[in-house]
Amino acid sequence: MKKVLITGACGYLGAKLSKHLAENGNSVTVFDSFDPSGYVEWTSLMSEIISGDIRDETTLSSLTNKQFDIVIHLISLDHHRSKENPNFVSSINVMPTWNLLNNFTKEGLEKFIYFSTIHVYGKLPNKIINEDHSTEPFNIYGLTHLLSENICNYFNGMTDTKCINVRLSNSYGSPVFSENNCWWLVVNDLCKTAFHNKKINLLSDGSPQRDFIHISDVCKAIKILINTDQKNMTNNTFHISSGNTITILELTHIIKKIYQDRYKCDLEVIFPENLISGNSDKLLKSEKYIINNTKIKSLGFKPVSNIKTGIEDIFDYLEKNLN
């Protein structure tokens, strides 16, 4: 059993990950500014629940004194809020990574897992992308995650703590808490729009590509990273991805087919003005980038949730919670 601290544990990914690790025999302490006391089934699984501000030095000292085996750091502003005042953005997206590592590495922490993003690469070429691909972020969200990655790299080399950067592709799936901000995620958004409006409004011709990975598979990947002996990790950066890339138009057609089979009615797909529907056969045959996940697969990871099952799961959630 590992003693695990998860920061941002009540967020979309954090809530699901906390539950998964607790159910798999770990002692999980959750830290977040959100109070989850209304979710008794979830809170009953946790060893301790701490509410606070990650920027507060007293709070950081209190967390450090508890001495954990593993720290998983998830706190970050989203894409939109990362465009705000640089001092504010840095105080949440960057400085807590430095402060947590500066404190915990002095206390014999075994592993620190930092959740980064594929956005550190910037624009992706249509080829296989390995973890050593050049990083050229084109937005503040990607830039601040790259800065935190570099902080992790520094402490990984200068201390005995194994500091791991996980570059997550595009996760999706139903949330644990109704308050979770997850409906801007592409798959979730399109499913919710279809469910409520009986139509999907695309913002492009559907040609943009994405690697979608179900949130349950993300949790399984982190469990593997926690339990893998440090000596078997030759590098400290891992992709967590499905390894399968599809276009937004292909995704839309999958959602449309599932929607029509479930609800026995048509789903209208609307393209932006002056754009016509893309050719799905042409897009299917077009070159695509691949977020290579061979490294984490070598540790035993295998994505098991396919996109169709994940979409069905989202519709199930919408039927139960958002009618």
LINRA-V609066 format. One record per residue. N is the residue number from 1. RES is the residue in one small letter. SS is DSSP state (H for helix, E for strand, L for the rest). PSI is psi in whole degrees, 0 to 359 (* if undefined). OMEGA is omega in whole degrees, -180 to 180 (* if undefined). Layout:
n res ss psi omega
N RES SS PSI OMEGA
N RES SS PSI OMEGA
//
This chain:
n res ss psi omega
1 m L 131 178
2 k L 145 175
3 k E 110 -169
4 v E 135 171
5 l E 130 176
6 i E 117 176
7 t E 142 -173
8 g L 31 -171
9 a L 348 180
10 c L 4 176
11 g L 181 -177
12 y H 304 -179
13 l H 320 -178
14 g H 319 -179
15 a H 317 180
16 k H 319 -179
17 l H 318 178
18 s H 315 179
19 k H 315 -178
20 h H 314 -178
21 l H 322 179
22 a H 319 180
23 e H 344 179
24 n L 28 167
25 g L 9 179
26 n L 151 174
27 s E 109 -171
28 v E 122 171
29 t E 127 -178
30 v E 138 178
31 f E 131 -180
32 d E 161 175
33 s L 345 180
34 f L 141 177
35 d L 111 -176
36 p L 17 -172
37 s L 338 180
38 g L 351 -178
39 y L 75 -172
40 v H 320 -179
41 e H 323 180
42 w H 312 -176
43 t H 331 -179
44 s L 341 180
45 l L 341 -172
46 m L 147 179
47 s L 321 179
48 e E 145 178
49 i E 122 -178
50 i E 125 177
51 s E 139 -180
52 g L 183 -180
53 d L 122 -177
54 i L 342 -180
55 r L 349 -176
56 d L 124 -176
57 e H 323 179
58 t H 319 178
59 t H 316 179
60 l H 317 179
61 s H 320 179
62 s H 319 179
63 l H 317 -178
64 t H 322 -178
65 n L 343 -178
66 k L 342 175
67 q L 100 179
68 f L 161 172
69 d L 320 -175
70 i E 136 170
71 v E 128 176
72 i E 117 -173
73 h E 114 -175
74 l L 351 -173
75 i L 125 178
76 s L 148 169
77 l L 155 178
78 d L 182 -177
79 h L 316 -174
80 h L 313 -178
81 r H 341 177
82 s H 354 178
83 k H 359 -176
84 e L 192 -177
85 n L 128 -176
86 p H 322 -180
87 n H 319 178
88 f H 313 -179
89 v H 315 179
90 s H 325 -178
91 s H 342 180
92 i H 317 -175
93 n H 337 -172
94 v L 302 -171
95 m H 322 178
96 p H 326 177
97 t H 313 179
98 w H 312 -176
99 n H 318 178
100 l H 314 -180
101 l H 320 179
102 n H 325 180
103 n H 308 -171
104 f H 329 -180
105 t H 340 177
106 k H 349 -176
107 e H 15 176
108 g L 27 179
109 l L 135 -179
110 e L 308 -178
111 k E 146 173
112 f E 120 -178
113 i E 117 -179
114 y E 129 179
115 f E 106 176
116 s E 202 -172
117 t E 154 175
118 i H 342 -179
119 h H 346 178
120 v H 339 -180
121 y H 337 -173
122 g L 218 -180
123 k L 129 -176
124 l L 130 175
125 p L 161 -179
126 n L 77 178
127 k L 180 178
128 i E 125 -179
129 i E 113 175
130 n L 172 -177
131 e L 343 179
132 d L 9 177
133 h L 145 -177
134 s L 142 -179
135 t L 122 -180
136 e L 69 -176
137 p L 142 180
138 f L 11 173
139 n L 164 -176
140 i H 325 178
141 y H 309 179
142 g H 320 -179
143 l H 313 -178
144 t H 328 176
145 h H 325 177
146 l H 321 177
147 l H 317 179
148 s H 324 175
149 e H 317 -179
150 n H 326 175
151 i H 316 177
152 c H 318 180
153 n H 321 179
154 y H 309 -178
155 f H 332 176
156 n H 323 -179
157 g H 334 -172
158 m H 352 -179
159 t L 176 178
160 d L 356 179
161 t L 131 174
162 k E 113 -178
163 c E 117 -172
164 i E 129 173
165 n E 125 174
166 v E 122 179
167 r E 106 -175
168 l E 137 175
169 s L 232 -176
170 n E 103 -179
171 s E 161 178
172 y E 169 -180
173 g L 169 -177
174 s L 150 -179
175 p L 166 173
176 v L 314 -179
177 f L 142 178
178 s L 336 180
179 e L 348 -177
180 n L 130 -179
181 n L 85 -176
182 c L 1 -174
183 w L 2 170
184 w L 346 177
185 l L 139 -167
186 v H 306 -177
187 v H 312 180
188 n H 316 -178
189 d H 313 -178
190 l H 322 178
191 c H 316 -179
192 k H 318 178
193 t H 316 178
194 a H 316 -176
195 f H 316 -175
196 h H 326 -171
197 n H 352 -177
198 k L 28 176
199 k E 162 177
200 i E 126 176
201 n E 109 178
202 l L 150 180
203 l L 0 -179
204 s L 188 177
205 d L 2 178
206 g L 2 -177
207 s L 337 179
208 p L 143 -176
209 q E 150 177
210 r E 148 169
211 d E 113 -178
212 f E 131 177
213 i E 133 -178
214 h E 145 -176
215 i H 329 178
216 s H 325 177
217 d H 325 176
218 v H 316 179
219 c H 318 179
220 k H 324 178
221 a H 318 180
222 i H 321 176
223 k H 319 179
224 i H 316 180
225 l H 325 178
226 i H 317 -172
227 n H 350 180
228 t L 133 177
229 d L 135 -178
230 q H 329 -178
231 k H 338 180
232 n H 0 179
233 m L 104 -178
234 t L 347 -179
235 n L 166 -177
236 n L 13 178
237 t E 129 -177
238 f E 138 168
239 h E 137 166
240 i E 105 -175
241 s L 169 176
242 s L 337 -175
243 g L 8 -179
244 n L 121 -177
245 t E 134 175
246 i E 162 176
247 t E 163 177
248 i H 325 178
249 l H 318 177
250 e H 316 177
251 l H 316 -179
252 t H 318 179
253 h H 324 178
254 i H 314 179
255 i H 317 180
256 k H 315 -179
257 k H 315 -180
258 i H 317 180
259 y H 312 -178
260 q H 324 177
261 d H 323 -178
262 r H 314 -167
263 y H 0 174
264 k L 38 174
265 c L 162 -175
266 d L 154 176
267 l L 117 -178
268 e E 135 175
269 v E 120 -176
270 i E 129 179
271 f L 159 178
272 p L 155 179
273 e L 139 -180
274 n L 4 175
275 l L 145 176
276 i L 166 -180
277 s L 134 176
278 g L 160 178
279 n L 109 -175
280 s H 324 179
281 d H 319 179
282 k H 317 180
283 l H 325 180
284 l H 325 -177
285 k H 350 -178
286 s L 156 179
287 e L 145 -179
288 k L 153 171
289 y L 157 177
290 i E 122 174
291 i E 98 -173
292 n L 124 179
293 n L 25 -178
294 t H 323 -176
295 k H 312 -179
296 i H 333 174
297 k H 328 180
298 s L 343 177
299 l L 359 177
300 g L 4 -179
301 f L 140 175
302 k L 114 177
303 p L 133 -177
304 v L 343 -178
305 s L 119 177
306 n L 165 -172
307 i H 325 -179
308 k H 316 177
309 t H 320 180
310 g H 322 178
311 i H 319 176
312 e H 319 180
313 d H 319 179
314 i H 318 178
315 f H 322 176
316 d H 315 -180
317 y H 315 -179
318 l H 320 179
319 e H 324 -176
320 k H 331 -169
321 n H 337 -171
322 l L 24 175
323 n L * *
//
